[in-house]
Amino acid sequence: MKVRAVILAGGEGTRLKVLTRKRAKPAIPFAGKYRIIDFTLSNCVNSGLYDVLVLTQYRPHSLNEHLANGRPWDLDRSFSGGLQLLQPFQGRAESDWYAGTADAVYQNLNFIKQNGAELILILSGDHVYQMNYDALITFHQEHAADATVCTINVSPEEGSRFGIISTDDQYRITGFVEKPAKPKGTLASMGVYLFRLDALENLLRADAKRGTTSHDFGKDILPRMIEDNMRVFAYPFSGYWVDVGTIDAYWETHMDLVKNPPALDLTDRAWIVHTRSEERPPVRIEAGAQCVDSLITDGSIIAGGAIVERSVLSPGVYVGPNAVVRESIILTDSYIEAGATVERAVIDKNCVIGHNARIGEISDSGPDRGIVMIGKGTHVPNGMIVHRGACVASDLRTEDFKQMEIPENADIPSVIRADY
């Protein structure tokens, strides 16, 4: 059967704070040289799926630039579909900004139906995992399913973040509750769905006509399929999978990569994660520097006396003499000046952390990890202290900071007009 993949990449991602104020969530840099969407795209091509539609919406510019014509993923083709980017458009009465995941697919249904695909694989562009979709397709066909939902077991504490599923002993889904306050199980939807095209089309058209719907696959489409006794099955997935929709999840997934062995093997030549890479010089590590359990990307410089531990450095990062970076993610072309300390922080692109500044701390006190966020292009003054959990906006200059210490969990806006 011919399969067409549809990647939903339009989410605003507000829980990622400053990381998504200038970019779509799937375009966020990840693991040094990648973007989050690279994992879903690579899963497609590694599974032999070369007909891919990407539905964008929120701040699509950096995502569009990254995807370009699809060449890094071998998707610059037309005969077998290749990569196509689709954005919301106006031209008929029912077209508008996407109201939900199902509405996004419905508004592009005419494009999705082209090329004669019989099965439609719905994917999210903001998940980090490695999965062979060919096994999913085989499972779907063997069970003569109208729809198949990929599932994974989560902890009871995490259950309220996901759609929770119950099944019979044949994997047929008997119940689906989206983000329940008190989950009654731990089998969760991964947001990966495989539909028969004719079933999907009928469901979306019926959903579009209903006034009381949020036009969402998890909240509306799948529960209605189960109510109508359609053949909906759960495909069990046992590999590594993370929805990096929160700061803690984004940070923890990076920490999984620097473990020994890592939870996700990026060096597996049988399952390459493809991306669009810049030409950068080799990494330079000067005498006296220490790098332990870290990922260091091309163009980075680690000066003498600097310490980098359990961290991820993106292209062009500079860590100055005697600076310390621990359990942190430093994005492209950011500078950690001499004597600065950065611990449990995410530093966005083109930031400067001034001499002897202290950003964050390693502490497990409190309800969360206390990850510090520094927005894109911000220059933190020399000697400044930013306590755990604080979030500092993008594009701040040193003169914008009216105090030299930012309290724990403070949220510093883009323009500081008064003392905080």
HELIX and SHEET records of a PDB file:
HELIX    1   1 THR A   14  THR A   20  5                                   7    
HELIX    2   2 LYS A   25  ALA A   27  5                                   3    
HELIX    3   3 ILE A   37  ASN A   46  1                                  10    
HELIX    4   4 HIS A   61  LEU A   67  1                                   7    
HELIX    5   5 ARG A   71  TRP A   73  5                                   3    
HELIX    6   6 THR A  101  GLN A  107  1                                   7    
HELIX    7   7 LEU A  109  ILE A  112  1                                   4    
HELIX    8   8 GLN A  114  GLY A  116  5                                   3    
HELIX    9   9 TYR A  133  GLU A  142  1                                  10    
HELIX   10  10 GLY A  159  ARG A  161  5                                   3    
HELIX   11  11 LEU A  197  LYS A  209  1                                  13    
HELIX   12  12 PHE A  217  ILE A  221  3                                   5    
HELIX   13  13 LEU A  222  GLU A  227  1                                   6    
HELIX   14  14 ILE A  247  LEU A  257  1                                  11    
HELIX   15  15 THR A  398  ASP A  400  5                                   3    
SHEET    1   A 7 GLY A  82  LEU A  86  0                                        
SHEET    2   A 7 ASP A  51  LEU A  55  1                                        
SHEET    3   A 7 VAL A   3  LEU A   8  1                                        
SHEET    4   A 7 LEU A 119  SER A 124  1                                        
SHEET    5   A 7 LEU A 187  ARG A 196 -1                                        
SHEET    6   A 7 ALA A 147  ASN A 153 -1                                        
SHEET    7   A 7 VAL A 232  PRO A 236  1                                        
SHEET    1   B 2 PRO A  29  PHE A  30  0                                        
SHEET    2   B 2 TYR A  34  ARG A  35 -1                                        
SHEET    1   C 2 HIS A 127  TYR A 129  0                                        
SHEET    2   C 2 TRP A 241  ASP A 243 -1                                        
SHEET    1   D 2 GLY A 163  THR A 167  0                                        
SHEET    2   D 2 ILE A 173  GLU A 178 -1                                        
SHEET    1   E 6 ARG A 284  ILE A 285  0                                        
SHEET    2   E 6 ILE A 301  ILE A 302  1                                        
SHEET    3   E 6 TYR A 318  VAL A 319  1                                        
SHEET    4   E 6 TYR A 335  ILE A 336  1                                        
SHEET    5   E 6 VAL A 352  ILE A 353  1                                        
SHEET    6   E 6 HIS A 379  VAL A 380  1                                        
SHEET    1   F 7 GLN A 290  VAL A 292  0                                        
SHEET    2   F 7 ILE A 307  GLU A 309  1                                        
SHEET    3   F 7 VAL A 324  ARG A 326  1                                        
SHEET    4   F 7 THR A 341  GLU A 343  1                                        
SHEET    5   F 7 ARG A 358  ILE A 359  1                                        
SHEET    6   F 7 ILE A 385  VAL A 386  1                                        
SHEET    7   F 7 GLU A 405  ILE A 406  1                                        
SHEET    1   G 7 LEU A 295  ILE A 296  0                                        
SHEET    2   G 7 VAL A 312  LEU A 313  1                                        
SHEET    3   G 7 ILE A 329  ILE A 330  1                                        
SHEET    4   G 7 ALA A 345  ILE A 347  1                                        
SHEET    5   G 7 VAL A 372  ILE A 374  1                                        
SHEET    6   G 7 CYS A 391  VAL A 392  1                                        
SHEET    7   G 7 ASP A 411  ILE A 412  1                                        
END                                                                             
